[in-house]
Amino acid sequence: MWLTKLGGRRFVLTFGCGLACTALVWFAKITDATFGMVVVATVGAYIAGNTYQKTFSGPNDEAR
């Protein structure tokens, strides 16, 4: 599956959010502080999702 080769859906969404926010800063639609808050929240959610999956997946569950 092509999504798995790119790093998974969480990674693709996190990366896409980073690209979108970078474009918004480039065109002065959001401030640097807003960019920083969005990046911190997005990366935090990515890490929390991976931690949750690793913690609560059983030994027979496949990585999603």
C-alpha positions as CSV (number, residue, x, y, z in Angstrom):
1,M,0.0,0.0,0.0
2,W,1.4,3.4,-1.0
3,L,0.4,5.1,2.3
4,T,2.4,2.6,4.3
5,K,5.5,3.2,2.2
6,L,5.2,6.9,2.9
7,G,5.2,6.4,6.7
8,G,1.5,5.8,7.5
9,R,-1.5,7.9,7.5
10,R,-0.6,9.7,10.8
11,F,2.7,10.7,9.4
12,V,1.2,11.9,6.1
13,L,-1.4,14.0,7.9
14,T,1.2,15.5,10.2
15,F,3.5,16.3,7.3
16,G,0.7,17.8,5.3
17,C,-0.3,20.0,8.2
18,G,3.3,21.2,8.4
19,L,3.3,22.0,4.7
20,A,0.0,23.8,4.9
21,C,1.1,25.9,7.9
22,T,4.4,26.7,6.2
23,A,2.5,28.0,3.2
24,L,0.2,30.1,5.4
25,V,3.2,31.7,7.1
26,W,4.9,32.3,3.8
27,F,1.9,34.2,2.5
28,A,1.5,36.0,5.9
29,K,-1.9,34.5,6.7
30,I,-0.8,33.3,10.1
31,T,1.8,34.6,12.6
32,D,5.0,32.8,13.6
33,A,3.5,32.2,17.1
34,T,0.4,30.5,15.5
35,F,2.7,28.4,13.4
36,G,4.7,27.3,16.4
37,M,1.5,26.4,18.4
38,V,0.1,24.3,15.5
39,V,3.4,22.5,14.9
40,V,3.7,21.6,18.6
41,A,0.1,20.4,18.8
42,T,0.4,18.4,15.6
43,V,3.6,16.7,16.6
44,G,2.3,16.1,20.1
45,A,-0.8,14.4,18.7
46,Y,1.4,12.3,16.4
47,I,3.6,11.1,19.2
48,A,0.5,10.5,21.5
49,G,-1.1,8.4,18.7
50,N,1.9,6.3,18.2
51,T,2.4,5.8,22.0
52,Y,-1.3,4.9,22.4
53,Q,-1.1,2.4,19.5
54,K,2.1,0.7,20.9
55,T,0.8,0.6,24.4
56,F,-2.7,-0.8,23.8
57,S,-2.1,-3.0,20.8
58,G,-2.1,-6.7,21.7
59,P,0.6,-9.2,20.7
60,N,-1.5,-10.5,17.8
61,D,-2.5,-7.1,16.5
62,E,-1.0,-5.8,13.3
63,A,0.5,-2.3,13.2
64,R,-2.0,-0.1,11.4
